[in-house]
Amino acid sequence: MPQYYAIIPAAGSSRRMGSSKLMLPWPLDEHEHQTVADVVLKAWTTSQVDKVVIIVRGDDSPLVAACARWPVDVVQVVEPTRDMKASIRVGLRHIESCYRPTQQDWCFVAPADLPTLNKPLIDQLQQSAHDPTKIVVPVFGDCGPGHPVLLPWKIAQSIHMLAEDQGLDQLLRAHPQHHVALPANARVKDVDTPAEYDAALAACRSNTHSS
């Protein structure tokens, strides 16, 4: 049986937010005092993914403590990583050394700041992974492709080969994709700025009260 991994980069410095965005409050079920980190890690760890690896700075003690509440592999780095690609490379090396993945396996990659990410979306993408030559990409109506993406392990390994000026978009362009059609309102958005966080939190509370 193939194994499914997820690499969650969380070793940035949150410069645009002005504070640690993953430690901002976010409603989680009936609990009003959880954090963005909690709701994201709940989505991943309750999904069908086998191993979740999150990359954090060793000096980010609050985030390290938050991650310890969930059954994830916490990989600590000394300094903020240069970009998402650098963090994913750290996660790949961890998986390679600890779990010895095979070419039958798959790996999700997604930013950590996706507070509206949910288990059904993750599981739907995983169940769509049949062709080991194609990247599984969610497409949200007219909004286009988004997060998270699911890579066959062989393609995930090629992230090591990207040049310094090449991002993950280069990888997506270089390989065929299997698109999973989803409604536009199912799109999960990252929160990089206070305005984006406030808008996402207001939408979440509105959806909660109307359900």
N, C-alpha and C positions, 0 to 999 in steps of 0.2 A: 504494500500500500504506500502511495506517495505521502510524504510528510509536507506539512504546510508551515512556513515560518512567516513572521512579520518583523520588520525592522522599523523602529520608530525613532527618528532623529530628534533629540531634545537637548542638544549641547550648545545651542546658540545663546546669545546674550540679550535677546528681546529688546534691542535698541529702539525699535519703532513704537513698542508698547510703553516703554519707560519703566517697566517693572516686569517681574517674572509672569508671563502670560499663563503659564501652566498652573500657577498657584492662585490665579484669580478664582473667585467663587463661581460655582455653577450648580444649579439644582440637579440632584440625582435621586430619582424616585421621590420618596417622601422627605429626603434629607436636604435641607436648604444650605448646608454649610460644607458641602463637598467642593472640590476644585475641578478645573478643566482637566487636570491630569487624571483625577479619579474617573470622570465620566468617559474619557478616552480609553483608559486602561480597562474599565469595565466592559466596554464594547469589544475590545480585542480578546480579553481573557474569557468571556462567555461565548465567544464564537467557536467555530470548529477548527480554528488555527491551533496547531500543536505546540509551537514555541513562540513566545513574544520576546523580542530583544529590544530594549530601550537604551539609547545612548545619552548619557548625562555628564555634566561637568562634575568632577569630584568635589569642587567647592560649593556646589549648589545643594547645601544640606537639606533645605526644606523639600526640594524635589526628590532627592535621594530617599528621604523618609517617606514621602508620599508613594513612591514606587514600591517601597518595601511592603505596603499594604496589599499588594497584588502579586499573583504568581507569575512573575516575569523575571527574565534575566536582565539585571541592571549592569551595564558596562560603563565604567567611569573613565573619563578622559581628563587630562590635566588642564587643558585650556579649551576655550570655545572652538569648535571646529570651523573651518573656513567656510563651508557650505554644506548643504544637505548631502551632496555626493560624498564628501569626506566622512560624514557620520555613517552613511550607509556602508562605506568600505570597512569601517571599524566593526559594524554589525556583521558583515559578511565574514570577516576573519574570525570573529567569535563563533559563528555557526560552523564554519569550516573546521575549527580546532576542537569544538566541543561535541558536535553531532555528526560529523562526517556525512553530509548530505549526498545524495545520488542524483543522477540526471533525471530521475523520475519525480524529483521534489519541486516545490514551488515556493516563491517568496513574495509576500506583500511588501510594498514600500509606500509610506505615506507620512506626511508631516505629523508632528505631535499635536499641533494646535487645531484639531478638528472636533470641537465639542459636540457637533450634531452627528458625528459618526455613530453608527448603530450596528448591532449584531446581525439583523436580517440582511443589511446591505453586504456586509462582509461574507456571510454565508452564501448569498446568492452569487457573488463573484466567484467564490471558491467552487461552487457546484457547476460553474460554467467553464472550468478549467479542464479541457479535454485534449487540446492539441499542444504538445510540448514545443512547437515551433512558433507559437503565437502568444503575445502579451495580452492578458485580459484587461480591458479598459472599460470602465463605466462611461456611458454617454447619456447625459441628462437633458433630454429633449432638445430644445433650441439652444440651450446653454453650452452644449458641446461636452467634450471629455472632461473628466475630473478625477478626484481621489476616491479610494486608493486604487493603485494598479497592482496586478498580480503577474509576476514574472516567472516563467520556467527557470529552473535553477541554472541551466546552462547560459541563459541570457543574463540572469542576475550576476553571474560571475564576470561577465564582460564589462561590468561597471569598473572593475580593476583596470581595464585597458583604456578607459576614456582619458583623453588628454586634459590638461589642467583647464583649458578654455572650453571644454565640452561639458554640457550638463546632461541631466537625465532625458531631456527632450530629444537630444541627439540619439539616445538609445531607442526611444519610441519611433523615431523616424527611420531607423535602420532595420527594424524588424516588423514583420506582419503582425496585425492586431486582430483580436476577436472582440468586437464591441458588444457590450451588454446594454440594451436599451432600457432606460429608466425615465420616469417623469422628471420634468425640470425642477419641480419643488422638492425632489429627493436629493438634490445636489448638496453635498457637504462642503462648507466653506471654512478656510482657515481664518484666524483672527490675529492679524499682525498689528493693528492699531487700536487705540481706545474706542474710536468710532465704530470700527468693525465689531469689536467685542460687545459694545452697548447694543448695536443693532441685532446681533445674533442672540444675545441674552433676552432682549425684548421679544423677539420672534419666538424663542423657546417658551417663555412664560405665557405668551398669548396662545400658543398651541396647547400648552398644558391646561390652561383654564377653559379652553373651548372643547377639550376632549372629555 
